[in-house]
Amino acid sequence: MGSLSFLQLHYLPLNSSATIRTPCYGSVFLLPTTTRNYKCFAQQQPGHHQTPPKIQKQRQMSKKLDADTKDGIDPVGFLPKYGITDKAFAFFLRERYKALKDLREALFNRGLLAPELACGFETMGMHRNMHHRVDFLEWAPGARYCSLVGDFNGWSPTENSAREGHLGHDDYGYWFIILEDKLRDGEEPDEVYFQQYNYIDDYDKGDSGVTVEEAFRRANDEYWEPGEDRFIKSRYELASKLYEQLFGPNGPQTDEELEEIPEPEIRYKAWKEQHQDNPPSTPSYDVIVNDGDDDGGDDFYFNVATDPAWREKIRNKKPPIAYWLETRKGRKAWLKKYYPGIPHGSKYRVYFNTPDGPLERVPAWATYVVHETPGTQSFAVHWEPPPESAYKWRHKSPSKPKSLRIYECHVGISGKSPRVATFNEFTDSVLLHVKETGYNAIQLIGVVEHKDYFTVGYRVTNFFAVSSRFGTPDDFKRLVDAAHGLGLLVFLDIVHSYAAADEMIGLPFFDGSNDCYFHPGKRGQHKHWGTRMFKYGDHDVLHFLISNLNWWMVEYKVDGFYFHSLSSMMYTHNGFATFTGDIQEFCNQYVDKDALLYLISANEILHVLNPNVVTIAEDVTLYPGLCEPASQGGLGFDYFVNLSASELWLSFLVTVPDHEWSMSKIVSTLVGNKNMADKMLLYAENHNQSISRGQSFAEILFGSSDTEESCLRGCALHKMIRLITFTIGGPAYLNFMGNEFGHPKRVEFPMPSNNFSYEFANRRWQLLEDEFHFKLFSFDKDMMKLDSDEKVLQRGRLSDVHHVDDASMVICYLRGPLVFIFNFHPTNSYEGYLVGVDEAGEYKLILNSDDPIYGGQGLISENQYIQKAAIRKSDGKRYCLELPLPRRTAQVYKLSRIHRI
């Protein structure tokens, strides 16, 4: 959680019951509410002191997130766009908006503005402190005692524990532990307790040689004018003089002798009158008091008026920070005097004493976790490499493109060999392939730490750690940096909809209680997957999850998130109920309003902290307003996934004969909701079709083909399905690793049912050397190039699908100057098929799925590559084209010359 500095405390209004987190360990405390209201109008003076930049930034950010600003906020603003008139759903949105305002106010009262809510990783977990120590902060409200155990202290549960009382444990359940660095033999402690060490920037400079006494003397000589440091040198002189002014030279010595002290205002006025003939002794400011307001209230107003010359003199004074920084010693000086209390690479766990007995857990905010052999407990690893060996970023993130061509990857199965591949292997081989193919983003699944490899990474155990089976945190940074250097965005498939139920390494029963991070009872259990459901209404859980999102962006510079299985979290039935499409299903008692508030808050904060972030929603129910701004009643995502497309293709390929395919159903499914089409992400198949005993489309189409006809059919449909899915819908498209060249085998992770075999847990990249698969790859590559050159996905909110004929099994649509035409008929070819176009002119064939270079038969001759539009109405258009359409082929024509008629 965030902390407020003492400078920030100075600017808190005295009439507020403000919540303060102490800088030392993040506890949240309440300032007592005063009995009198104060309203300061010093800002009306031309010389009022300025609000610190950090406070200004926080206030601006909070104002930007405040739904009560005059920015056209309408909690039901998107309903007319969708044609929704249901009053119950409108009422639900308004009530949700009120709950969102209440949540923001409650978080503000906890001291959790947007920066603090999203930057918990700056204080939580293990962090190096400049005062030659390491600080550890953990949230475990159900624990009675907390300590760190590891190989650095012989796994002792008593050597490094939290202090007694509020210095080590606060009322919100946060535990603070200090690991002091240890003096080397023969070294003396620092002269001052506040001695700081710069462990990073000055690691090669060592000690500057300037003593603290010398630096302070030089600072005083520069900062103080003659006589101004009088009370610094004589610490008690000021207090004694004030005492003498108040009570005289023979003032009271005990409480009994102390008489009633007049009000400060009376004493101030009397003192002013006494010294009115001695101006030099009067202060350079005055206080103008107005007790009570015009309407009879009891508010206390005061203005502070200052002397302009004195004010300018004070404002021009700069604190001697340079001398203070000069006392900070470098890394070499630290290494000479100390050795770390917890060295880099140390294994550790957090130890709790709970009502049910002692527990050892992997810290919830651990950034690197290693799994031991089966039957032994996992542990966290303290990752603090020396600056000279830590990874240094070389590339900036690419700018966000207007259309996304996403390449979905799993690092572990990205190698050729039957074993777990690594981050470095992926960086050195797969990234170059992605760039060559023409995609502009990669989406990584299974990167966040998970204990069981066969879960594909969807049962997360440690949310702030990269999976150690693939490499170190620095290895992952190298991967992201290399992707950015190639112009590729990096998205993470993030799982905040549930968590692994593993108690030894994950979050369940973390502090011995059942309701720390998750709902208790049945509400906290996923009804079908055996995972745990987060308690999204808890402020500390929100703090954990939103900080987790920001952590991946700050620490690893990822560019966006694919939110997995939102229906699992948005409904108490986990999305497994039957949906009829009734709007009441989105606002009934089964909707988890807290989960919706979390998604709204996460999207808002992420987009404020990083305007270029991309968030993608995977929701099978297509909740209304997924991609609408929160100010208009939406959830704030940038894209949503049309999951129906892959289900349609799989159903057609497996259960429907080729001649019974419905063109109308294909179009209606791929186009989806027209109101949301400009935010739609489509894919023909992702990892779901290949993983865990599923079948990729390639395996279905030609995995067991034994005749030339079956191979031609499989190859043709593979290309046509991908091309129409890519070009008919919204501005985003996704493809799973290997499917671009027709990977013929499924993916099966090692598990007990296959005797932990890695036979199918890889990708057969060597197939690119095979002529058949290389032709499929070439078609996919030219599809990507088509969008890169012609901006296909950016053209309009929707394709103009003007020709859909179920009898002839032909689909035709326009996107700008491009004409896309598909003939799905298994037997019928057409010599001069008539389709309408908007412009008269010449249309050139620029992509043909039947081209021999893509594995086709080449049935369209070169003299047919240019077609001229005729003046004849067709499909509601003024002009038409007569095109050759071989069976099971698709063509793309481009308007190359316009004829004025």
Secondary structure, 3 states (H helix, E strand, C coil): CCCCCHHHHHCCCCCCCCEEECCCCCCEEECCCCCCCEEECHHHCCCCCCCCHHHHHHHHHHHHHCCCCCCCCCCCCCHHHHCCCCHHHHHHHHHHHHHHHHHHHHHHHCCCCHHHHHCHHHCCEEEEECCCEEEEEEECCCCCEEEEEECCCCCCCCCCECCCHHHCECCCCEEEEEEECEECCCCCCCCCCCCCECCCCCCCCCCCCCCHHHHHHHHHHHHCCCCCCHHHHCCCHHHHHHHHHHHCCCCCCCCCCCCCCCCHHHHHHHHHHHCCCCHHHCCCEEEEEEECCCCCCCCEEEEEEECHHHHHHHHHCCCCHHHHHHCCECHHHHHHHEECCCCCCCEEEEEEEECCEEEEECCCCCCEEECCCCCCCCEEECCCCCCCCCCCCCCCCCCCCCCEEEEEEEHHHCCCCCCCCCHHHHHHHHHHHHHHHCCCEEEEECCEECCCHHHCCCCCCEEEEEECCCCCHHHHHHHHHHHHHCCCEEEEEECCCCECCCCCCCCCCCCCCCCCCECCHHHHECCCCCCECECCCCHHHHHHHHHHHHHHHHHCCCCEEEECCCHHHHECCCCCCCCCCCHHHHCCCCECHHHHHHHHHHHHHHHHHCCCCEEEECCCCCCCCCCCCHHHCCCCCCEEECCHHHHHHHHHHHHCCHHHCCHHHHHHHHHCCHHHHHHEEECCCCHHHCECCCCCHHHHHHCCCCCHHHHHHHHHHHHHHHHHHHHHCCCEEEEECCHHHCCCCCECCCCHHHCCCCCCCCCCHHHHHCHHHHHHHHHHHHHHHHHHHHCCCCCCCCCEEEEEECCCCEEEEEECCEEEEEECCCCCCEEEEEEEECCCEEEEEEEECCCHHHCCCCCCCHHHCEEECEEEEECCEEEEEEEEECCCEEEEEEEEEECCC
